[in-house]
Amino acid sequence: MADDTADGTARDAADGAGEEWRGWRASAEEALYGPDGFYRRPEGPAGHFRTSVHASPLFAAAVARLLCRVDEALGRPAELDFVDMAAGRGELAAGVLAALPAEVAARARVRAVEIAGRPDGLDHRIEWRTEPPQDVTGLLFANEWLDNVPVEVAEVDSAGVARRVLVRRDGAERLGEPVSGSEAEWLARWWPLPAEQGLRAEIGLPRDAAWAAAVSRVGRGLAVAVDYAHTARARPPFGTLTGFRRGRETRPVPDGSCDITAHVALDACAAGGLPGARLCTQRDALRALGVTGARPPLTLASTHPADYVRALASAGEAAELTAAGGLGDFGWLLQPVRIEDPLLG
């Protein structure tokens, strides 16, 4: 819990006088994306945490199948876009391109969107850029992007007032001014905080705006956001702000040494977009794309043992991607744009 004070000024030298107290949004923005930020490190996100992309090539293959469904819904255009938002070191973009049928790959324009520089050895067919293209015809896919769009954090003080949480570079927190204006309106609609001291929420306005801006780049096709998520029926009472470093969860400290992340209110993002948006779990989405985790029949072990071993390994990876309490609980936000939802029917 943050220090319960009524304003955001430093109190004395022992409490950090002369050090800057800022909201979590500005602090995390600099720590993640500034000149020496976490996401500019050469090892990339894979050096610190494991996403579905890193868990198994089955994930990229499933996204490739989704792109093929979008292709069919679009009537097989001469050029088919795949845009990988927050591309890391291009692992998903490369995996999708490799998994596409040759005919589709020949028409595909694969763009990886990332602030870090282009990694060595990436397939030359993948375009590397810092912003998504203006007019996407195809699939825009944002895997674990929105959780790293920095947001303000609110906490209820001893008087029952929701205040902005301020933070120093060393991770120390205190309470600042009361939440007001559009941020207060967002909380009232999407994450109402009872007047109980210590309850916290992350104010998702910047993520709503970021998602709406990304969707606006899709002229025809599908936009998908995949992330740690929660909805209004089950908001976590103390928020979800945390850090990751070298594969372990850690205290979030905005000094560039760790990832800073918070789960996403995907229902709020969906409401700010176009008609037809819907939410589902990763488990349901991947099963619709053929990733089931079914074990191979035991008879295969005696007739074709090498095939059995490969199939068993694949089943294990599929089970991890769809596991309850793990990656399978991730939220998928699907936003069709001038096509029918390719995962329905």
Buried (B, 14 or more C-beta within 10 A) or exposed (E): BBEBBBEBEBEEEEEBEEEEBBBBBBBBBBBBBEEEBBBBBEEBBBEBBEBBBBBBBBBBBBBBBBBBBBBEBBEEBEEBBBBBBBBBBBBBBBBBBEBBEEEBBEBBBBBBBBEBEBBEEBEEEBBBEEEBBEEBBBBBBBBBBBBBBBBBBBBBBEEEBBBBBBBBBEBBBBBBEBBEEEBBEBBEEBBEBEEEEEBBBBBBBBBBEBBBEBBBBBBBBBBBBBBBBBBEEEBBEEBBBBBBBEEEEBEBBBBBBBBBBBBBBBBBBBEBBBEBBEBBBBBBBBBBBEBEBEBBEEEBBEEEEEEBEEBEEBBEBBBBBBBEEBBBBBBBBBBBBBBEBBBEE
